[in-house]
């Protein structure tokens, strides 16, 4: 499953540079699939719909850092554990129960983000 950042976030920013998928954004910042990935053109989302990879999307959170589940792979294929959780000083990077994904699905997402 993807990782989420809880309301306990202190906005230290330690997590953002650790994400190999550029799935972590500062609160209020719009996100795009293409940010930090090799994706261009149309990209199919987890729900089956698609969007233009460069399209800027509404921030998931306004006041704290956030992780977009569409790009989070729990660092599968990069690291042994999610790096955001490993560096978070207040343990606010936790599994997001809304997104149940297998390791195989996470690795597939990684391969689609990094062509």
Secondary structure, DSSP 8 states (H G I E B T S, - for coil): --EEE-TT-----TTGGG-TT--EE-TT--B-TTTTS---SEEE-TTS-EEETT--B--S-SSS-EE-TTT--TTTTT-SS-HHHHH-TT--EEE-TT----HHHHHHHHHHH--
